[in-house]
Amino acid sequence: MKETTTNKGWAKKGLYVGTGAGIILFALVGLLPGSFVGGFLGLKAVGMLFGGLEATVVSRVIVALSMLAGVLVSAVAFVFGSGVLGWAAGYVADTMKAKATDTLEAGSKA
């Protein structure tokens, strides 16, 4: 199968569409739960480190950083995951298009 300049067009478009959909899904579904899970894990870590939930600056910083980490992990999962799915769908479309083109070219040469 020969590779033409237009053979990768759908894969690139699929990547862009998937990434855009992932950003929208993250904003709608992933932001708040990521913050909650990160905050819960931060509270558990503070409880294990300090033996209680005192309202000190260090404990608040730990909880804030864990909330930020939860949001970032959620963002990466949504955006990267949907981008990969979009790219894969576009790659399959490119492959099917290339096979159809090759079949048509082989039929016209015969």
C-alpha positions in Angstrom: 0.0 0.0 0.0 1.5 3.3 -1.0 1.2 6.3 1.3 0.0 9.5 -0.3 0.0 13.0 1.2 -3.7 12.9 2.0 -3.4 9.5 3.8 -3.0 11.0 7.2 -5.6 13.7 7.0 -8.4 11.9 8.9 -6.1 10.8 11.7 -5.0 14.4 12.3 -8.6 15.6 12.2 -9.7 12.8 14.5 -7.0 13.8 17.0 -8.2 17.4 17.0 -11.8 16.4 17.4 -11.1 13.9 20.1 -8.9 16.3 22.1 -11.6 19.0 21.8 -14.3 16.6 23.0 -12.0 15.6 25.8 -11.5 19.2 27.0 -15.3 19.7 26.9 -15.9 16.5 28.8 -13.3 17.4 31.4 -14.9 20.7 32.0 -18.4 19.2 32.3 -17.7 15.9 34.1 -14.1 15.7 35.3 -13.2 18.9 37.1 -15.3 18.6 40.2 -14.8 14.9 40.8 -11.1 15.3 40.3 -11.0 18.0 42.9 -13.1 15.9 45.3 -11.0 12.8 45.0 -7.7 14.8 45.3 -9.0 16.6 48.4 -10.2 13.4 50.0 -6.7 11.8 49.4 -5.1 15.0 50.7 -7.2 14.8 53.9 -6.2 11.2 54.4 -2.6 12.0 53.9 -2.7 14.9 56.4 -4.5 12.6 58.9 -1.7 9.9 58.5 1.1 12.4 58.6 0.0 14.6 61.5 -2.3 12.3 63.4 -5.3 14.6 63.1 -6.8 17.3 61.0 -5.3 20.4 62.6 -5.8 23.6 60.6 -2.1 24.4 60.0 -0.6 26.0 56.9 1.3 22.8 56.1 -1.8 20.6 56.2 -3.8 23.1 54.0 -0.9 23.2 51.5 -0.9 19.4 51.3 -4.7 19.3 50.7 -4.5 22.1 48.1 -1.7 20.3 46.2 -3.5 17.0 46.3 -6.6 18.7 44.9 -4.6 20.2 42.1 -3.0 16.9 41.4 -6.5 15.2 41.3 -7.7 17.9 38.8 -4.5 17.4 36.6 -4.8 13.7 36.6 -8.5 13.9 35.6 -7.6 16.4 32.8 -4.8 14.2 31.4 -7.1 11.1 31.5 -10.0 12.9 29.7 -8.0 14.9 27.1 -5.3 12.2 26.3 -7.8 9.4 26.3 -10.3 11.0 24.0 -7.5 12.3 21.8 -6.1 8.8 21.3 -9.6 7.5 20.6 -10.2 10.2 18.0 -6.8 9.6 16.4 -7.5 5.8 16.2 -10.8 6.4 14.6 -9.2 8.7 12.0 -6.4 6.2 11.4 -8.9 3.5 10.7 -10.8 5.8 8.3 -7.5 6.6 6.5 -6.6 3.0 6.2 -10.1 2.1 4.8 -9.9 5.0 2.4 -6.4 3.9 1.2 -7.6 0.3 0.7 -10.6 1.5 -1.3 -8.4 3.7 -3.4 -5.9 0.9 -4.0 -8.8 -1.4 -5.0 -10.2 1.1 -7.4 -6.7 1.7 -9.0 -6.1 -2.0 -9.3 -9.6 -2.5 -10.9 -8.9 0.3 -13.4 -5.5 -1.1 -14.4 -6.9 -4.6 -15.1 
